[in-house]
């Protein structure tokens, strides 16, 4: 057991320390800037080199080049989600919501490059999706504000009456173990997913193969499927440390919210956008009721 804890500490320091976070942040920033410049070069060179697939929507306008650095920003957000997992479940969930809202923002940059400005705006599928997404991004931004506000008030409540549960360290160590395992898995998934997509996007292949991928869903549909598994594990293990009704309902509600986000990747159009907004709204309401329950009916605990 002591050997396991020693290795856990070393791996946590390697992947999830503040120093590692700062290093990864600098690397991602460099990659984002470099990728933006390279994408612009590809756009202007697309007509000269047929193998670059000049019909790609990502090579149609310089505006689409913003899509690429945003993808690296999203990768950093994924890392932050894992980074905050051992620290707080609610902060970990808020990072999920940040990621899905940034996916919508990234999608806006891609759609901006292909807008068809005309009097038939509401009959053009791409323009309608742009309208849905720009409204959803505003709504999600506001919902996230309230989620963070509720999370802050919950932390203040816990500070006032801290938990004395000696088993809390075990739960934190479990979350650290999950986080350490997730880092290499997610890194491998990023490389694999974007490698497959790049091959599909920039080579001339049969159109039926291209239908297997959707650039907005690359990596993230598998990512949120993995998060559902992680959420369920956290819920089950939390039973060892608390059996309080409001904690069980909160964690179960967060799982439902994650499932709704995952389902949104399997559908397009208005339903996709509505599912995402409803998922975040559901999580917000669950947290609000949980906080009220804890404030008025229960003594706060640190299993968060």
C-alpha positions in Angstrom: 0.0 0.0 0.0 2.8 2.4 0.8 4.5 1.6 -2.5 1.2 2.4 -4.4 0.8 5.7 -2.5 4.5 6.6 -3.4 3.9 5.9 -7.1 0.6 7.8 -7.0 2.3 10.8 -5.5 5.1 10.7 -8.2 2.6 10.3 -11.1 0.4 13.0 -9.6 3.4 15.3 -9.4 4.4 14.4 -13.0 1.0 14.9 -14.6 -1.2 17.0 -12.2 1.1 19.3 -10.3 0.9 23.1 -10.6 4.3 23.1 -12.3 3.1 20.6 -14.9 -0.1 22.6 -15.4 2.0 25.7 -16.2 4.3 23.8 -18.5 1.4 22.3 -20.4 -0.3 25.7 -20.7 2.8 27.2 -22.3 3.1 24.2 -24.7 -0.6 24.4 -25.7 -0.3 28.2 -26.3 2.7 27.7 -28.6 0.9 24.9 -30.5 -2.2 27.1 -30.8 -0.3 30.0 -32.3 1.7 27.7 -34.6 -1.3 25.8 -35.8 -3.1 29.1 -36.6 -0.3 30.2 -38.8 0.0 26.8 -40.5 -3.7 26.6 -41.1 -3.6 30.0 -42.8 -0.8 28.8 -45.0 -2.9 25.7 -45.9 -5.8 27.9 -46.9 -3.8 30.0 -49.3 -2.0 27.0 -50.7 -5.1 24.8 -51.1 -5.7 25.7 -54.7 -2.0 24.9 -55.6 -1.9 21.5 -54.0 -4.9 19.1 -54.9 -4.0 16.7 -52.1 -5.0 19.3 -49.5 -8.6 18.9 -50.6 -9.5 22.5 -51.4 -13.2 21.7 -51.1 -12.8 21.2 -47.4 -14.9 23.7 -45.3 -11.8 24.3 -43.2 -9.9 25.6 -46.2 -12.7 27.8 -47.6 -11.9 31.1 -45.7 -9.2 32.6 -43.4 -11.9 32.8 -40.7 -12.0 29.0 -40.6 -8.3 29.1 -39.4 -9.5 30.2 -36.0 -11.0 26.7 -35.6 -7.6 25.1 -35.3 -6.1 27.0 -32.3 -9.5 26.7 -30.6 -9.1 22.9 -30.9 -5.8 23.2 -28.9 -7.6 25.4 -26.3 -10.2 22.6 -25.9 -7.4 20.1 -25.4 -6.1 22.2 -22.6 -9.6 22.4 -21.1 -9.7 18.6 -21.2 -6.5 18.6 -19.2 -7.9 21.1 -16.7 -10.9 18.9 -16.2 -8.6 16.0 -15.2 -6.4 18.4 -13.2 -9.4 19.5 -11.0 -11.0 16.1 -10.7 -9.2 15.2 -7.4 -9.9 18.6 -6.0 -13.6 19.0 -6.4 -16.4 17.1 -8.2 -18.4 20.2 -8.9 -15.4 22.0 -10.4 -14.8 18.9 -12.5 -18.4 19.1 -13.7 -18.1 22.8 -14.4 -15.1 22.0 -16.7 -17.3 19.6 -18.6 -19.7 22.5 -19.2 -16.9 24.8 -20.2 -15.7 22.2 -22.8 -19.1 21.8 -24.4 -19.7 25.6 -24.5 -16.3 26.0 -26.2 -17.1 23.3 -28.7 -20.1 25.4 -29.7 -18.0 28.6 -29.9 -15.4 26.7 -32.1 -18.3 25.5 -34.3 -19.3 29.1 -34.8 -15.9 30.0 -36.3 -16.2 27.1 -38.8 -19.8 28.1 -39.7 -18.9 31.8 -40.0 -16.6 30.9 -43.0 -19.5 29.2 -44.8 -22.5 31.5 -44.1 -24.8 32.3 -47.0 -26.1 35.8 -46.4 -29.4 36.0 -48.2 -33.1 36.7 -47.6 -33.5 32.9 -47.3 -31.6 32.8 -44.0 -34.2 30.7 -42.1 -34.4 28.1 -44.9 -30.7 27.4 -45.1 -29.6 24.6 -42.8 -26.1 26.0 -42.1 -27.3 29.5 -41.4 -30.0 28.1 -39.0 -27.4 26.1 -37.1 -25.3 29.2 -36.8 -28.3 31.0 -35.3 -29.0 28.2 -32.8 -25.3 28.1 -31.8 -24.8 31.8 -31.3 -27.9 31.9 -29.0 -26.8 28.8 -27.2 -23.3 30.2 -26.5 -24.9 33.2 -24.8 -27.2 31.1 -22.7 -24.4 28.7 -21.7 -22.2 31.6 -20.7 -24.9 32.9 -18.4 -25.7 29.4 -17.0 -22.0 28.8 -16.3 -21.8 32.1 -14.4 -24.6 30.9 -12.1 -23.0 27.5 -11.7 -19.7 29.0 -10.6 -21.6 31.3 -8.3 -23.4 28.4 -6.7 -20.2 26.4 -6.4 -18.5 29.3 -4.7 -21.3 29.7 -2.1 -21.1 25.9 -1.5 -17.3 26.2 -0.8 -17.9 29.0 1.6 -20.5 26.9 3.4 -18.0 24.0 3.7 -15.3 26.4 5.1 -17.6 27.5 7.8 -18.3 23.9 9.0 -15.5 21.7 7.7 -15.8 18.0 7.7 -13.8 15.9 10.2 -14.2 12.7 8.2 -10.8 10.9 8.4 -11.8 8.7 5.4 -11.9 11.8 3.1 -8.3 11.3 2.2 -9.1 7.8 0.8 -11.7 9.3 -1.5 -9.3 12.0 -2.6 -6.6 9.4 -3.3 -9.2 7.4 -5.4 -9.9 10.6 -7.5 -6.2 11.1 -7.9 -5.8 7.6 -9.1 -8.6 8.1 -11.7 -7.0 11.4 -12.8 -3.5 9.9 -13.2 -5.0 7.0 -15.3 -7.0 9.4 -17.5 -4.0 11.5 -18.5 -2.3 8.9 -20.8 -5.6 7.5 -22.0 -6.9 10.9 -23.1 -3.5 11.8 -24.7 -3.6 8.6 -26.8 -7.2 9.2 -27.7 -6.4 12.8 -28.8 -3.6 11.6 -31.1 -5.6 8.7 -32.5 -8.8 10.8 -33.1 -7.2 13.7 -34.8 -4.9 11.5 -36.8 -7.8 9.6 -38.2 -9.7 12.8 -38.9 -6.7 14.4 -40.6 -6.4 11.5 -42.9 -10.1 11.7 -43.8 -10.1 15.5 -44.3 -6.9 16.0 -46.3 -6.9 13.0 -48.6 -9.2 12.1 -51.5 -11.2 9.1 -50.2 -14.6 7.7 -50.7 -17.4 10.0 -49.4 -19.0 7.1 -47.4 -15.8 7.0 -45.3 -16.0 10.7 -44.7 -19.4 10.3 -43.3 -17.9 8.3 -40.4 -16.5 11.4 -38.9 -17.8 14.8 -38.0 -15.2 17.4 -37.2 -17.1 18.9 -34.4 -17.4 15.5 -32.7 -13.9 14.2 -33.2 -12.5 13.0 -29.9 -15.3 14.5 -27.8 -17.9 11.9 -28.4 -15.5 9.2 -27.0 -14.3 11.7 -24.4 -17.8 12.2 -22.9 -18.5 8.5 -23.1 -15.4 8.0 -20.9 -16.6 10.7 -18.5 -19.9 8.9 -18.0 -17.9 5.8 -16.8 -15.8 8.1 -14.5 -18.9 9.8 -13.1 -20.5 6.5 -12.3 -17.4 5.2 -10.6 -17.2 8.4 -8.5 -20.9 7.9 -7.5 -20.4 4.3 -6.5 -17.2 4.9 -4.5 -18.7 8.0 -2.8 -21.2 5.6 -1.1 -18.3 4.4 1.1 -18.0 7.9 2.5 -21.5 9.3 2.5 -25.0 8.0 2.2 -26.7 11.4 2.4 -29.6 11.6 0.1 -28.8 15.1 -1.3 -25.2 14.0 -2.2 -26.5 10.9 -4.0 -29.1 12.9 -6.0 -26.5 15.6 -6.8 -23.9 13.1 -8.2 -26.6 11.1 -10.0 -27.9 14.4 -11.6 -24.4 15.2 -12.8 -24.3 11.8 -14.5 -27.6 12.5 -16.2 -26.2 15.8 -17.3 -23.1 14.2 -18.8 -25.2 11.6 -20.6 -27.4 14.3 -22.2 -24.2 16.1 -23.4 -23.0 12.8 -24.9 -26.3 12.2 -26.6 -26.1 15.6 -28.3 -23.2 14.4 -30.4 -25.4 11.8 -32.1 -27.8 14.4 -33.5 -27.6 17.6 -35.5 -29.7 20.8 -35.7 -31.9 22.4 -33.1 -32.2 19.2 -31.0 -28.4 19.1 -30.6 -28.3 22.6 -29.3 -31.4 22.2 -27.0 -29.9 19.0 -25.5 -26.7 20.8 -24.6 -28.4 23.8 -23.1 -30.8 21.6 -21.1 -27.9 19.4 -19.9 -26.2 22.4 -18.4 -29.4 23.8 -17.0 -30.3 20.5 -15.4 -26.8 20.4 -13.7 -27.3 24.0 -12.5 -30.7 23.2 -11.0 -29.4 20.1 -9.3 -26.5 22.0 -7.7 -28.9 24.8 -6.6 -31.3 22.4 -4.9 -28.3 20.5 -3.3 -26.9 23.8 -1.9 -30.3 24.7 -0.5 -30.7 21.3 1.0 -27.3 21.4 2.6 -27.7 25.0 3.9 -31.1 24.4 5.6 -31.4 20.7 6.3 -28.0 19.1 6.5 -24.6 19.8 8.0 -22.2 20.5 5.1 -19.6 17.9 4.2 -16.4 18.0 2.2 -17.3 15.1 -0.1 -17.6 17.5 -3.1 
